[in-house]
Amino acid sequence: MSATLRSAKATAALRTAARVSAESLVVLLMAGVTLWIVGRMWSVVWPLVVALFLTTLTWPLTRFLRRHSWPPALAAAVVTLSFVLVVAGVIALIAVPVASQSGELSKGVVEGIGRLREWAAGPPLNIGDDQISGALDTAMARVQDSIGSMVTAVATGVGTVFNGVVTAFLALFLMFFFLKDGPRFLPWLTRQLPGRLAVDVPVVAERSWDTLGAFVRSQAFVGLLDAVCIGVGLWILDIPLVLPLAVLTFVSAFVPIIGALFAGFVAVLIALVSNGPTDALIVLAIIIVVQQLEGNVFQPMIQSRGLGLHAAVVLLAVTLGGSLAGIVGSLLAVPLAAVIAVFWNYLRDQLSDEAPEPEPEEPPAPSLATAPVTS
């Protein structure tokens, strides 16, 4: 006997689906409006985000100084100044070897182009010099035709560098105030919110802060391990620009998956240009081994308790963030996904019908004052 559909149940199901669809559209519309507002305020939001990242990275040292009776302003000033000096020292250590080895590297690029040209002239390509010269002439003609767009691009690049400098200074000032007055934020926020929000919002904010700190510190530690391992391999092979490549590996670790691919590509390219294909293949093998250790050993051990995100979620978040906002989107995708997970877990706990089970109480330990006296 075949089952028949009931019109009342079908109508109720359609109404439920329509209501859920309408509510989902309202939520998506609100999310789109929020993202639009954030985009319009990006000149303020981006320094704020950078300052939060730097604060989570330097807060443990500030907390250590404050616990040892340092005044908050003095501890924040010392940590901020120390951070600036460390960054300036790293930039100086990168600039010196780059400047000293630029001639050797440019010579290697010319030799690499010559080798590539000789290889292309032989089988199976058999590309003649006249074809290569024609391709170069065509490329030069296109460059001359696009001089105006190149000037515009240079002007845009200068503006980007200027905005980056302004963002860095603003982020450092915000970092100082966050380190100095950060512990006062949650009590202040509690006093400003009414009713249940005075409890929920500070709890979610504190958990999000802990998650963000876990992400930044774990990525910094993983990036340091990658930079040391890859840097030692490059140093053994006598690859030029070892220190800049190690620093690039450390910085790119803050962009999961994509950053490692970019840093590895640059290292292999420099090894190919300077030392030839054999050392380039060895460098590629070193990078693959280090990345496998990072993905299967380092990150699961360090981040498993910090973020609680599956590797597939991380990959999808980085891909979506990169497609929406480029490098900045790739950088912010994973911490934003982790914060969203924190909010969802808290909301799910609050909406759950089952109350959390109380922890079993341990019996009080016997003390000398309450112990029975035996004769």
Secondary structure, 3 states (H helix, E strand, C coil): CCCCCCHHHHHHHHHHHHHHHHHHHHHHHHHHHHHHHHHHCHHHHHHHHHHHHHHHHHHHHHHHHHHCCCCHHHHHHHHHHHHHHHHHHHHHHHHHHHHHCHHHHHHHHHHHHHHHHHHHHCCCCCCCHHHHHHHHHHHHHHHHHCHHHHHHHHHHHHHHHHHHHHHHHHHHHHHHHHHHHHHHHHHHHHHHCCCCHHHHHHHHHHHHHHHHHHHHHHHHHHHHHHHHHHHHHHHHCCCCCHHHHHHHHHHHCCCCCHHHHHHHHHHHHHHHHHHCHHHHHHHHHHHHHHHHHHHHHHHHHHHCCCCCCCHHHHHHHHHHHHHHHHHHHHHHHHHHHHHHHHHHHHHHHHHCCCCCCCCCCCCCCCCCCCCCCCC
